[in-house]
Amino acid sequence: MYEMDLLDNTEHVNRLLARYGVKFGIYKNNTFQEQLFPFDAIPRVIQKKEFDYLERGLKQRVMALNLFLYDIYHEKRL
């Protein structure tokens, strides 16, 4: 039953994402394109080994973003 509720509300969630501008940008064929952040009501199961691999990259990116933001609001060396 809960799964059907999620599926029934997918369109509503997508409208909210569009309304509030939840987007990301990619370059494709030397052109910048904005896309809505994808929403999937059914969660994907990721094996631990695959998640461990992805987690390392995610932590690296979060650290880089935090260091960048810190620099912007402090030393401004970049």
Backbone bond lengths (Angstrom), bond angles and torsions (degrees), N, CA, C in turn:
res aa  C-N    CA-C-N  psi(-1)  N-CA   C-N-CA  omega(-1)  CA-C   N-CA-C  phi
1 M - - - 1.454 - - 1.537 110.97 -
2 Y 1.328 116.91 -46.35 1.472 120.90 -178.91 1.518 110.99 -60.54
3 E 1.341 116.26 -39.71 1.468 120.58 179.30 1.522 110.71 -60.36
4 M 1.315 117.99 -39.58 1.462 120.90 179.08 1.530 110.95 -66.97
5 D 1.333 117.26 -36.20 1.468 120.03 176.68 1.527 110.27 -60.68
6 L 1.329 116.13 -42.59 1.464 120.07 178.47 1.521 110.84 -62.15
7 L 1.305 115.66 -45.61 1.469 119.07 -179.72 1.525 111.34 -64.92
8 D 1.311 117.08 -38.81 1.467 120.61 179.78 1.529 111.90 -65.58
9 N 1.315 117.62 -28.05 1.461 121.31 -176.76 1.523 113.73 -96.50
10 T 1.317 118.27 1.07 1.465 121.27 -178.32 1.525 111.80 -56.81
11 E 1.301 117.79 -46.19 1.467 121.29 -179.02 1.530 111.04 -63.17
12 H 1.319 116.13 -40.73 1.473 120.18 177.94 1.532 110.54 -62.27
13 V 1.315 117.12 -45.01 1.465 120.76 178.77 1.521 109.95 -62.15
14 N 1.318 118.03 -42.84 1.462 121.33 179.07 1.524 111.42 -62.06
15 R 1.326 117.65 -38.08 1.471 120.56 176.56 1.531 111.11 -64.50
16 L 1.329 116.64 -40.06 1.462 120.16 177.95 1.527 111.09 -65.99
17 L 1.324 117.05 -41.29 1.460 120.12 177.83 1.528 110.47 -60.29
18 A 1.322 116.78 -42.04 1.465 120.92 178.57 1.527 110.54 -67.02
19 R 1.328 117.20 -42.70 1.466 121.67 -177.87 1.526 111.92 -61.78
20 Y 1.327 116.14 -40.22 1.459 120.16 -176.73 1.523 113.44 -96.15
21 G 1.318 116.25 8.51 1.458 120.49 172.26 1.514 115.25 68.46
22 V 1.315 117.02 36.76 1.465 120.44 178.06 1.526 106.68 -79.25
23 K 1.336 114.76 90.51 1.458 121.04 -172.74 1.512 110.99 -131.53
24 F 1.299 114.92 165.68 1.458 121.23 172.14 1.517 106.89 -141.17
25 G 1.323 115.81 159.34 1.450 119.53 -177.56 1.514 111.52 -115.89
26 I 1.309 115.19 146.04 1.458 121.26 175.30 1.528 108.85 -135.87
27 Y 1.305 114.51 153.48 1.450 119.91 172.82 1.521 107.77 -100.24
28 K 1.316 115.78 128.43 1.458 121.55 178.35 1.515 107.38 -140.10
29 N 1.317 116.25 125.27 1.467 121.28 -177.71 1.528 111.44 55.24
30 N 1.345 115.70 43.42 1.462 122.96 179.26 1.525 113.62 61.10
31 T 1.324 116.79 24.46 1.457 121.93 179.06 1.524 108.89 -128.49
32 F 1.340 116.18 133.43 1.458 121.06 177.37 1.520 108.96 -80.41
33 Q 1.321 116.27 127.94 1.465 121.11 179.27 1.518 109.77 -128.32
34 E 1.316 116.08 131.53 1.462 121.45 175.37 1.516 108.85 -93.09
35 Q 1.325 115.02 139.32 1.459 120.38 177.96 1.519 108.85 -134.29
36 L 1.323 115.50 150.80 1.456 119.57 173.93 1.518 109.06 -68.19
37 F 1.319 115.55 144.30 1.454 119.98 176.13 1.521 107.69 -63.64
38 P 1.333 118.17 127.67 1.466 119.59 -176.50 1.529 112.00 -69.89
39 F 1.304 116.06 139.97 1.456 122.39 177.54 1.516 108.21 -122.02
40 D 1.306 115.49 127.18 1.461 121.10 176.68 1.513 107.17 -125.64
41 A 1.317 117.19 119.80 1.461 121.32 -175.71 1.525 112.62 -68.28
42 I 1.312 117.12 -23.79 1.459 120.49 -178.74 1.522 108.45 -97.45
43 P 1.338 117.50 116.24 1.464 119.13 -179.45 1.523 111.75 -64.72
44 R 1.311 115.23 149.51 1.459 120.80 178.19 1.516 108.92 -97.40
45 V 1.307 116.24 135.54 1.457 121.38 177.93 1.525 107.67 -89.31
46 I 1.327 115.27 125.64 1.463 121.01 -179.74 1.528 107.45 -115.44
47 Q 1.300 115.85 130.72 1.459 120.94 178.30 1.532 109.78 -63.64
48 K 1.336 117.03 149.31 1.463 121.83 -177.74 1.519 112.04 -55.56
49 K 1.311 118.48 -43.56 1.458 121.25 -178.91 1.533 110.82 -60.02
50 E 1.321 116.55 -43.40 1.460 120.61 179.17 1.532 110.76 -68.24
51 F 1.339 116.73 -40.44 1.456 120.11 179.29 1.523 110.95 -64.14
52 D 1.336 116.94 -41.52 1.467 120.50 178.30 1.524 110.84 -57.97
53 Y 1.318 116.74 -40.87 1.460 121.92 178.63 1.535 110.49 -65.09
54 L 1.333 116.35 -46.74 1.466 121.06 179.90 1.525 111.50 -66.31
55 E 1.332 116.55 -37.07 1.459 120.92 -177.92 1.526 111.96 -60.86
56 R 1.315 117.00 -40.08 1.468 119.74 179.66 1.520 110.96 -60.00
57 G 1.326 117.06 -45.07 1.462 120.80 178.73 1.520 112.42 -66.52
58 L 1.327 116.85 -39.35 1.467 120.29 179.37 1.523 111.03 -64.73
59 K 1.329 116.79 -42.79 1.467 119.88 178.14 1.527 110.81 -62.15
60 Q 1.326 116.39 -40.67 1.452 120.85 179.25 1.531 110.70 -61.44
61 R 1.311 116.75 -44.36 1.458 120.65 -178.37 1.525 111.86 -68.45
62 V 1.330 116.82 -39.88 1.463 120.08 178.09 1.522 110.35 -63.79
63 M 1.333 116.95 -41.97 1.459 120.16 178.22 1.528 110.49 -62.43
64 A 1.319 117.50 -44.12 1.466 120.90 179.48 1.525 110.82 -62.12
65 L 1.320 117.00 -43.08 1.465 120.51 178.82 1.526 111.10 -64.02
66 N 1.326 117.30 -43.49 1.464 120.40 178.44 1.522 111.60 -62.30
67 L 1.327 117.66 -42.41 1.466 120.68 178.27 1.528 110.87 -64.43
68 F 1.320 116.60 -39.42 1.465 121.29 178.08 1.525 110.59 -62.74
69 L 1.339 116.54 -48.14 1.463 120.26 -179.60 1.528 111.28 -64.78
70 Y 1.311 116.63 -39.46 1.471 119.41 177.55 1.527 110.00 -60.29
71 D 1.324 115.68 -44.18 1.466 119.40 -179.32 1.530 111.31 -62.97
72 I 1.299 117.21 -41.40 1.461 121.27 179.95 1.529 111.34 -57.72
73 Y 1.338 116.71 -40.34 1.461 120.63 -175.49 1.518 113.94 -96.91
74 H 1.344 117.47 5.15 1.465 119.54 179.46 1.539 110.71 -132.32
75 E 1.335 117.84 -98.78 1.472 121.12 -172.27 1.525 114.65 -68.90
76 K 1.301 117.40 -28.60 1.475 122.86 -179.20 1.532 111.52 55.61
77 R 1.324 115.93 49.62 1.461 120.45 179.69 1.521 113.02 -87.00
78 L 1.311 117.95 -16.65 1.464 119.45 -178.67 1.511 111.98 -77.80
